[in-house]
Amino acid sequence: MSEQVQQQVALVTGASSGIGRAIAQRLAVGGYHVVVCARRLERLTTLVDEVTHQGGIISAIPADLRQEAEILNLFNAIRQQWGGVDVLVNNAGLGHKEPLMSGDTEHWREMLEVNVLALCICTREAIQDMQTKGGQGHIIHINSMSGHRVPGASGVYSATKHAVSALTEGLRLELRAAGSPIRVSAISPGYVETEFAEKYAKSADHAKAIYSQFPVLQPEDIAEAVWYVLSQPPHVQVHDILVRSTQQPS
């Protein structure tokens, strides 16, 4: 697999921190040419320096995934410089604690635009690349356990992740109907120690309380799940991996 991987370009969205950062590092160590995108260029630059020092091949292109023009520019840059995407990891996502009864419309919109619409646009563009390059390829959505059940007071966030579950199966059906060998998979984590909880509740204390209840997952755990999915032979498509801490109750 290593020789094949060295010829492949893997795009990881939302790679400036947390799960996306860990995935980018894992794929680069595994031999992929990794392209990372996020809004925070300074963090991407730090990641590029670290991975390059470790001997990996990695490139950074800043992009705001709420802007379709920036997504299209991102993919065009990859096509021009490296011939297009072979693997897409749709990792970019965010949550706001904004209930349906009292939530802020702009925060709802941001979740829908990043978690759902940007994922769709990136998927469409990546498939075009994969078809141009001969029809092979793999798309991985970083979903959530909230895409399989609805925790309290998170109806809108959970709705965006249920959409990812539907989009994973919907794309699988489209690809099968088209006779395409492109594969689609999802990874659905439970609690992972990242910046997510603090941003979700706008509280560092809330994040500390969540992550100190029991040993939660680390970003590297999800990166290994992504590697497992990509390591399967062409006839094996892992549809979804639900992964939670052993002590997580739901």
N, C-alpha and C positions, 0 to 999 in steps of 0.2 A: 504493500500500500504506500510505502514511503516515497517511491519514485513517482507514483501517480499524484500524491499529495503535493509534492514540490512543484508541480506544474499548475496547481489550482489556486485561484484567487478566492479568498473568503472575506466577505464583508460583514462586519459586526456593528450594528447600530447601537447608539447609547453606550459607547465603550469607555467613557471618561471615568467611570467609577463602578464599584460593586460587581454585579454578575457579568456585565458586558466586558469589563476590564479583565476579569479572570478568564473569560472565554477567549478573548483575544490573545492573552498570554499562552493559554493552553494550545490553541491552534497554531500559533507561531512556533512554539517549542516542537509541535508535532510535524512541522514542515510546510504548512500552508504559507502562502504570501497573504498576509492579513491586511485588510484595509479597515481602518476604524473611523467612525464618524460620531460627532456629538457637537454640542454648541460650544463647550468650553475648550478652546484650542490649547490653552496652557496645560491642561490636564492631559490632553492627547499627546502633546509634545513630551511630557514627562514619561508617559507610557512608551512612546516610540523610542526614547533614549534607553529605557530599561530593557526593552525587548531586543533592541539592536545590540546592546552590550552583551546580552545572553546568546547572541548569534542568530536570532530570528530575523525574518524579513517582514517588515511592517511599514505601512504608510498611513498618514492621517489626512483626512479631508474634513474640515469643519462644516456642519450643516445643521440648520434648524428644520426638523422634520415636520413642523407645522406649516411650512412653506413648500408647496409642490415644486415651485421653480428651483428651490435649493436641492430637493431630492433629485430632480432631473439633471441638474448640473453635476451632482455627485456621481450619478451613474454614467453620464457622458464622459466625465473625467476618467473614470475607471476604464471605460471602453477605449478611450484614446491612448491611455498609458499602458494598460495591461490586458486589453482585449476582452474585458467584460468579467462578469461574476460567475463563478462555478458553485459557490456555497453562499447562501444568505442566512445570517442569524438575525432575525427580527427581535432584538432584545430591548430596544428603546421602549420605555413605558413609564407611567407615573400614576400616582393615586392621590386624591384629595378626600379628606373626610367631609364630604358634602352630601348630606341626606337628601332624599327626594322631597321631603316636606319643607326644607328650609335652606337648601343648598344654593351656592353661588353659580349663576349661569356660566360665567367665564371659566370657572374651574371645571364644570361639567364639559364645556366645549373643549378645553385643553385635553382632558382625558380621552374624549372621543376622537379628537384629531390625531393625537399621538398613538394611543393604544390600538385604534382601529383603522382610521383612514390612512395614516402614514404606513402602517403595516401593509395595507392593501396596495398602495402605490409602489412601495419597495418590492413587494412580491411580483407585481405585474412587470416591472422593469427588469428584475432578475430573471424571470422566466424568458423574456425576450433575449437576454444574453445567453442563457442556457440553450435555447433553441438554435441560436446562431452558431454556437460553439459545438453543435452536434447532438443536442438533445439530452445529454446527461446533466445532472445537477441535483442539489439538495437544498431545500428551504426548511429552516427550523424556526418555529415561533416559541419565544419564551412566554409561556402563558402563566397561570397561577392556579393554586388550589381554589381560588375564588372564581375560577372559570368552571368549577364543578359543584360548588355549593355557594350559598349566599350568607356571609357573616353579617351580624347585626350592624346597622348604620352604614353599610357600604354598598347600597343598592346600585348606584350609578357606576362606581368602580367595578363592581362584580359584573354588571351588565356588559362593560367593555371586554372583560375577560371571557364571559360566556360567548361573546361575539367571536373571540379568537378561537374558541373551541369549534364553533360552527364554521368559521372560515377554514380551519384545518381540514375538516371533513369535506367541506364544499370544494376546496381545491383538489383534494384527493380524488373526488368524483369527476371533476373536470379533466384532470390529468388522465384518469383511466379511460374516460370517454374519448379522449384525443389519442389514446394509444401511446402516451408519452412515458418514457422511463424516469422522468424527473420525480424525485421523492419529496414528500412533505411530512414533517414530524413536529411534535410539540413537546415541550418540557414544562411541567406544572409544579413549581416549588411551593412549599409552605413558607414558614418563617425563615428568612435568610438575613443574616446580620449585614445590613447595608445602610445607606442613607434613607431608604424608603420610609421606614416607620416615622422618623423625625419629620420628614417632609409631609407625610400623609396627615399627621395630627398637628403639625406646626409646633412640636414640643420635643425637646431633647429628653425631658423626664419621661415622657410617654415611651420613647424609643428604648430608653434604659429599662423601663419596667417590662416591656415586651421581651427584650432580648435576655433579660436576667431571670426569667421564670424557670428556664431549663436550657440545656445546651441546644442551641438552634443551629440550622445549617449555615455553612460558610459559602461564599461565592465559588470557591474552588470545587465544592461538591456538585454544583450545577454545571460547572465547566466540564467535569468528568462525565456527567450525564450526556452532555452535548458530544463529547468525544466518542462515547459508546455508540450513540446513534450514527455518527458519521463513519464509524469503524465497521459497520455491518456490510456484508456483501451486497451487490446490486439487487439481488432478488428478495432482500429482507428490508421491509419498511416498518420501522418502529413508529406507531401512530402517536402515542402519548405516553410520557413517563410522569406519574404522580409521585413526587418525592417530598417527604416531610421529615422533621426531626422525630426520632423514636418516641419522645415524650410529648409531642404536640397532640392535643386532644381531638382536634377536628381538622 
